[in-house]
Amino acid sequence: MVGPPKRIAYDETGNLNKVGLGFLKKQNLKKEDIIIKELPKGEYLSAVKHIKGKQTEKILSTISVEVIPKIPFPKKMHWGNGSLLFARPLRWILALYNDKLLEFEIDGIKSNTYTFGNRFQKLHYIINIYIINKYIPLLIKHFVIADRNERKALIKKEIQQAAKKVSGIPVDNPELLETVTDLVEYPSPIVGTFDTAFLSLPPKVLTTTLSETQKSFSVQNENNELMPFFIGIGNSNPETISKVLYGNERVINARLSDAKFYFDTDRETPLAARVDELKKITFIKNLGTLYDKIERMKSLGKWCAEALSYDEKKIERAIYLCKSDLTTLILGEKEYTKLQGYMGWQYALNDGEDKEVAKALFEQYLPRFKEDILPETRTGIVLSIIDKMDTVVGCFSIGLQPTGTKDPLGIRRAGNGIISILAEQKLSLNLEKFIAHSIETFDDTKKELKEEVVGFFIQRIRTYLENIGIDYDVINAVLEADYTDIPDLIIRAKNLHEFKLHEDFKKFIIGFKRASNILESSQKTVPLNEDLFEEKEESELYKKLTEIIPHYEAHFDKKNYNACFNDLVALKDFIDLFFDNVMVMVENDELKENRMALLRLIHSTFTKTADLSKIVYEL
């Protein structure tokens, strides 16, 4: 095992210090156990520790007792009189190693060599497993497909075949497929029908009813129009599965009848007439009602419309209507809550609202998850980012920032959504001003709030850039220059990421970092005076600099950052000669500060694209 570097593990007298002694204590070692090991980065403390092996059976038994209770589930419960917290009652444990019983006990249940088949067989048939390779074949004989991937592939195939029998195509539903795969052990498809009158419902209302109430797949024709069929996946005896069909059809027709009643009743009241009801619905505790949220969004929407030159009237109308669908009957039903926004879109079209305004009511919630679609309409784009910004700033203002892995209010998702939209839609909306305008809509305008929110968004930007493959040091460099224009930031990051590989650029960076390090020792801003140049390398560097700066500025203004980096490379040899022949930190203070001013001119000019001192090259 390797410990800390030798240089930090010993004090001046050659004795182990706290770092070295800490290594010994942590690894339960003695001083004489230390071996100094030469590694590429220097000498390190190391030691050889002999650990006596244990029998595999004993190790596996111990691991099993520790791991099984730790299997993660969204919700765990106590069952019976046991102390084990688990998703379901633990009835038996089959455990074999090398075709022999692996003995251990959990919550009073001892491991054994038998299991059971599909639940429709109940516990009448004990399946003894004496050879591990017989486990999967024996389970299949008892209507259990243990391999999840095999089960999923079979379900997918059976859905396709079932839809084909009614001249249809199954509606793609990956989430439902994952759910059903985990619900059944031996999938058996059934094809049912429902009243054609329900085809008048909005498509997502219909498909949601089928998937949420009976975990059934919808069927469409080649024109992507829904058909009056559904495909259910049963887990019963394949020979008697047809008996389940009547019950499924009865439940689905009843739920579709409810949905049609809700939909027809909701359409009688326009969305605009529902807005006042939002005064009774709390947005988040201490952040007022949904009506209050809309009022804040109006101010932010107006600013965005002006900044992007978008239609202010459409945005204002979309903001006014955006949460009204939350007062409808259909969204009061648990299985339809995921349709918020979509139902607003449908009801707005029914009310005769502008089509872009109507679609924006759906697009405000995009993206809902990673890789989700983004809003397409201008009104939808603005509605989405101002809704999310209001939520982020509001939560930060009352101390509900996400911590660690916990983010119950989806603040990170909202922040990531804003960055994704600005990036993918190439919107040069000043993020800093956007944050500031949102903060102004709240009572809390303290300086710390802005700093916290800006820090949060900078981390979201980092995440976005990391996901598109930008190196961490490049990210640090471009963020140091400017983070406010997201599309511009991405261009600079991509260009620098590629340019970093050029050998000449690497050599320039070494000189630039040297200049940056020297500048850290002085806070003065003395004007540069050419008359104080004593060495020709000073004059030549300054002359070359004055030649390059106009070209660099022109390229920068045109966002031609590759050309900017090429300009910098042209300065490489002059910087090298300067450092080889000119002493900056001389005793003459006036001369020293003038040379510092020359380096400061280089640094201040060329950090507009990125702070190149942040670039790291492995030695």
N, C-alpha and C positions, 0 to 999 in steps of 0.2 A: 504494500500500500504506500502511496505517496502523500506526504504532508506538505507543510508550508515551505517557501524558499528559505534556504539557509541564512540569507542575509537579514531576514526579519525574525529569525527564530533564536538568535543569540544576542547577548548584550555586548558592551565594549570589552568586558573582561573574559569573554569566551564562554560564559555560562548561559544555559537555556533561560530565556525570558518567559513572559506570560504566554506568548504565542507558541513557543516550543513546548513548554510544560503542558499547555492546553492540548496539544497534539497527543502527548503521552497519556494524559488522563482520559481523553476521549477514546483512544484505542487500547487502553489498559496495558501500556507498555512500560518498560524500564529504560533508563538512560542508555544502558549497554546494548539495547535492541536497535538503536538508531544506526542507520546506514546512510551516508551521504551519497546521493545519486546524481550523476551528471546528466542533465536533460538539455534539449535544444535551447531552452530559455534560462539555463543556469543550473546551479546546484540546489538540490531539494532534500529535505529530510524524508527518509523512507524507512520501511521496516518490513520484515517477512514475518507473517503471523500464521502459525500452524493451527488449523481448526480441525479437530477430529470429526470424521464423517459419521453420519447416522444412516440407518437403514431407510431405504426409499419409502417403505410402507409406513414407518413412523412419521417421516416428514410429511407425507401426503395426508395421513390421518390428522395431524396437527393443523395443516393448512386448511383442510376441509372444514374442521370445527370452527376455524377463524373466518373463513371466506363465506360460507353459506349464509350465515346471519347478516353479512354485509352486502349481499346482493341488493343493488339499488332498485327501489320501486317508488312511484310517486306518492303512494300512501301505504303505510304498514299498520298492522293491528295485532293485538294479543288474541289468541284463539284458545278457547277452553281455559284450563287452569295453568297452562304453560307460561313461561316467561319470555318466550321467543316472540320478537316482533317480525311479522312476515306478511306478504301480500295475501296469502291464502293459507289455510290450515296445512301443516306439514304432516302427512299421513305415513309415508314410508320413505326410506332412502336406499337406493340401489348403488352399491359402491364396489367396484372390482379393480384389482391391479394384478396383471399377469394371470388372469383367469382365476384369481383367488379373492375371497372376501377381504375388503379393506375395512378393518374394524374401527369404528368410532361411534360416538353418541352425541346427539344434539337435542336438548330439551326433552329428555326421556325417550327419545326414539333412536333405536339402535340401527346401524346400517345392516343391510342384508343382501341376499343374492336373487331377489325376486322383484317383479314389478307387475303392473296391470295394463290392460288394453284400453280401448276407447271407452268413454264414460257410459255409453249406452249399454255396454256389457256389465256395467257396475263393477262390483268386486267379486264376481262369481268365478272369474278365470285368473288364476295365479300363473304368471309367466316366469318360470325359473330361468335365470341366465347364468350359465356356468362357463360359457366361452364368449368373450367380448365381441368377437366378430359375428356372433349370432344375434346380437342385440337388435340391430336395425331390421334384419329380415323377420325376426320373430314378432316385432312390434307391428310391422306391416300386415302380417297375418291376422293381427288383432285390431286392425283398422286405426293404426297410429303411424303417421309419417313423421319420424323424429327429426329428420333433416329439414331445417327451416327453408333453406334455399330451394330444396326439391319441392317442398309444399307450396311455396310461393309461385314457382314456375308452373306447377300443376294447376293452381287456381287461375293463373293468367291464361293458360291454354284452354281450360274448361269454360271460362267466361267467353273467350273468342268463339268457341264451338257452339255454345248455347245461343249467343247472339246471332250466329249464322243461321240457326234453325228458324229464326223469325225474320230472315233477310235483313238483319241489322248489324250494327257495329257497336261494341261496348264503348261508353263514354270513358275516356281516360281519367282515372282517379287514383293516383299513386298512394295518397294518404290512406284511402279506404282499403286499398290492396294490402298495405302494411298491417292495418288493423285486423282485417279478416284473417290474414296469415297467422296471426297470433291468437285468434279466437277458436280456430278449428284444428283438429288433429288429423282428420281424414275428410278432405273437402268433397262435397257432393253438390253439384249445381241444380238449382230449380229455376224454371222460367215462369213468371207470373204476369198477369195483366192488370190494368186499372182502367177506369172509365176514361174514354177519349176526351170528355169535357174538361178534364184537368190539364190537357195540353195547352189550354189558354193561359195558364199561369206563367209567370216569368220563368225561363229555363232553370235558373239557379234555385228557385223556390222548389221546383219539382225534384231536381236532382238531390237537393239537400234533404228533402223529406224522405226520399228513398234511402239515402246513405245514413242519415242520422237515426231514423226510427227503426229500420230493419237491416241496416248494414248491407243494403242491396245496391247493385250497379245499375245505372241507367243505360238505355239503348237508343241509338240514333240511326238515321238512314244515311245514305251516301252524301246527302246535302246538309249534313250536320243538324237535321231537325229531329227533335225527340220523338220517340215512338211510344205507344202505350204498353210498354213491357218493362219488366225489371228482372234482374238475375240475382238470386240469393244463393249463398253458399252455406249449406247445412253441414252439421257434424254428426248426423244420425246415421243409422244403418242405411246404406245405399239402397237396400231393397224396400225400405219403408219411407224413404225421404219424401215421396210424393204426398204423403199424408200431411206434411208440414205446409204444403202450398196453400191450402184453403185459409189457414190461419194468417199467413203472411199477406195474402191478397186482402183479407178482411181488414187487417190493421192498416195497411198502406192506403186503401181507399178511404178509410175513416180519417186518417191524418191528412190526406190530400183534400178531403172535404172541409176539414178545419182550416187548412191553409187558404183555400179558396174563399171561405167566409171572412177570414182576417183580411185578405187582400182586397176583396170587394168592399168591405166596410171601411178600410183605411182610405180607399180612393175617393170616398165621399167627402173627405176633409182635405183641402189643399195643404201642402207643406207650409205655405206662407201663413196659414191660419193657425198653425201649430207652434209658431215661434215663441209666443208668450208662455207656453207650457214649460219651456226650458228653464224658466225662472224657478221652477220647483225641483229641478234635478241638479244635485250637487256634482260638480266636475271632480274636484279632489278637495278633501277637507282643508280648509284655510285658503283655498283658491277660488272660492265662490261657486256660482252655478255655471251651467253650460251657457246660459245667456250672458253672463259676465265674460266668459271666454270669447264668445262671439264679438262682444264689444271691443275687447282687446285686439282681436284679429282684424277688425275693421281698420284700425290705425296702421297696423303692420302691413295689411294688404294694400292700402293706399300708397305707402312708401315703396313697396315692391313694384307696384304697377308703374309708378313714376320712374323708378330706377331701371326697369327693364323695357319701358315703353310698351306695356301691355294694356289691354282694354280694361280700364278701371271700373266701368259700369258692370261688366260681366263678373269681374272678381268680387265686387261689392255684393252683387246679387247671390253669388255662390256662397259667400261667407254668411249671408243672412239665412240661407236655407240649410246650411251644411249639417246641422245636428238635429233637424226637425224629425227625421225618420226614427229617431230614438224614442219618440212619443207614440209610435204606431203600435197597433195590436200585435202584428206579426213579429216584431222584434222583442215583444214581451215574452214570447215563447222561447224556451231554452235552446231548442234545436236550430233556431233561426238567428241567433245573436251574431253569428259569423257573417251574416248578410248585411250588417249595417253599412251604409254607404251605397251598396248595390241596390237596396230597396229605395233609398233616397233617389237614386238615378231613375229607377222605374216609375216612382210616384211623380217625380218632376216632369218626366216625359208625358205622363198622364195629365198633368196640370197645364201642359202647353208651354213649359219653360224652354228657353233657348237650349238647343242640343248640347252645346259646349258647357253651359252652366250645369245642365243635368248630369253630364258625364263626370264633371268635376266633383260632384258629390260622392261618386265612387272612387275617383282617383285620389282624393284627399288622404286615404289610408294606405296608399302605395308608397314604397314597397312594404309589404307586410312581413316579409322574411327574406333571408339571403337568397339571391338569384331570382327574386320575384320581379315581375314587370314593373316599369316605372310609369308615372303619369305622362301622357302624350300631349294633351291640350295645354295651351298656355294658362288657361284659368285653373285647370287641375294641378299644374305644376306649382303655381303660387299658393293655391289653397293647401296643398300638401306640405309645403315647407313652412308656411306661417303657422299651421296647426301644430306641427312638430316643434317649431321653435318656441311657441307659447308654452307647450307642455314642458320642454326642457328648462327654460328660464324659470317658469313657475315653480317647478319642483325644486330647483336649486335655491330659489328665494325662501322656501320654507324648510330647507334642510333635508330634502328627500333625495339627495344625490345617491347614485348607485354605488354600492360598496362591495369590494371583492367580486365574487361570482354572482352576488344577489342583485337583481334588477327587476323587482316585481312590477314596476310601472312602465317598463319598456323604454327607459330613458336612453340607454345606449342604442337601442334599435331606432329610436326617433332621430338621434344624432347621426347615426350611420346613414339613415334614409336621406337626411338633408344633404350630406356630403355626396352621396351617390347621385342624387338628382342634379346637384350643381355640376358635378363632374361629367356625368354621362350626357346631360343636356347642354353642356358647354355654356353655362350661365355665369358670366363675370359679374356676379352680385357681391359687393363688398361684405364679406362675412363679419368683419369687426363692426361695421355700421349696422348690419342686420341684427346682431346681438344687442347692440346699444339701443336701437329703436324698440326692440322687444322689452328690454329692461325698463324703458321709460313708461311702458304701459302698466307696470306694477308700482306699488307704493314704495317698494324697497329699491332704492337706487344707489346703495352704498358701493364704493369702489371695489370692495372685496368680491361682491357678486359678479361683477364683470370679469374680474381676474379668474374666478372659479369656472365660469362658463367658457371663457376663452380657452383655459387649460383643458377643459373637457373636450372641446371641439378639436384642439390640436391633437389630442390623443386619437380622436376619431379619424382625423386626416392621416395620422401615422398608420393606423390600421388599414385604411384604404390603400395607401401607397405600398405597404408591406404585401397586401393581397395581390397587387399587380406586379410584384417582383422587384421592387426598388430596394437597394441596399440601405441598411440602417443609417450609415454615415452620410449618404446622399440625402436621405430624408432630413437628418439634422441640419445639413447645410442649407437646403432650400427653405426650410421652415424658419431658419434664423434670418433669412433675407426678407421674406414676406409670406404670410399665410393667408391673406385676405381674399385673393383671387384664385379660386380652386382650379379652374381649367388651366390658367397660366402656371400655377404651381406644378401641375402634373406635367406640362410640357417641359418646364425647367428640370424637373426631376428625371424625366425620361432621357433628355439630352445629356444631362450630367452623368447619369448612370452609364450611358454608352461611352461618353468621352473619357470617363475615368479609366477606361482600359487602354487609352493611348499612352505610349511610353513617354512622349514629349510632355504630355500634360502632367504625368506623374512627376517629372523632374521640375516642372513649374510649381507644382503644389508644395514640394519640399522647400523651395525658396520662399513661397508665400507664407507657409506656416512659420518659417524662421522670422519673417517680418512681423507676423502677428504676435509671436512670443515676445519679441523685443518691445513691441508697443504696449504690452501689458504692464511694463515697468514705469510707464509715464502717462499721466492724465492731462498733461499740458496740450494746448492746441495753438502752438506758435505758428504764424504764417510762414510759408516757404519763401526763402530768399535765395535767388540764383547766385547773387554776388558772393555768397558764403561758400559756394562749391570750391573745394581745394583739389580734389582728385578728378581725373578725367572720367572715371567710371561713374561718378555722381552726375556729371554733366551729360554723359551719354545715356544713362538710364532715364534722366529727366527728359532729354530730347526725344527718346523713343516713346516715352510715356505720353508726351504731348502729341505725338503723331498718332498713337493708337487710340487715345481717348475719344476723339470725334467719331472714328469708325465704330468703336465699341458702343457709344451712346446711340448712334444711328441704328445699329443692329438691335440694341436693346429695345428701342422704341418700336421697332417692327416685330418684336418678339422672335427674332432670329437668334436663338440662344446658342445654336451650334457655331454660328459665326462669332458670337461673343467669346466662346471658349477658345476658338481659333486665334482670336486677337490676343488672348492671354498667353497662348503658347509662344507667340512672337516676342514676348517680353522675357522669356525664360533665360536666354543667354546673358542678357543685360543684368538681370537680378543676380545670376551666379557670379558674374564678374564684379559686381558691386560688393557682394559679401566676401569674395576672395581678396579684394584689394582695399576695401574701405572699413575702417574701424568706426562703428556707430557710437559706442559708449566711451567716448573720449573724455578727458578731464575738462576741456573747454566746453562749458555748458551751452554757450550760444551755438557752437558748431554741432554739438550733440543733438540739441533740440531741432536744428535745421535738418539734420539727417533723419531724425525721427519724423519730421514733417513730410519728408519725401516718401518715407515708408507709409505714413498715414494716408497720403494721397493715393498710393497704390491700393491700400486696404479699403478705403472708403469708396473708391471708384468701382472696384471690381467685386464688391460684396452685394451689388444690386441683384445679381442673378442668384448668388448663393455665397454663404460664408465658407470659402474653400479651406479654411483652417480646420474645419470639421471633418474633412475627408481623411480617411484612414487607409494606409497601405501596409499590408503585412510584410515584415522584414524577412 
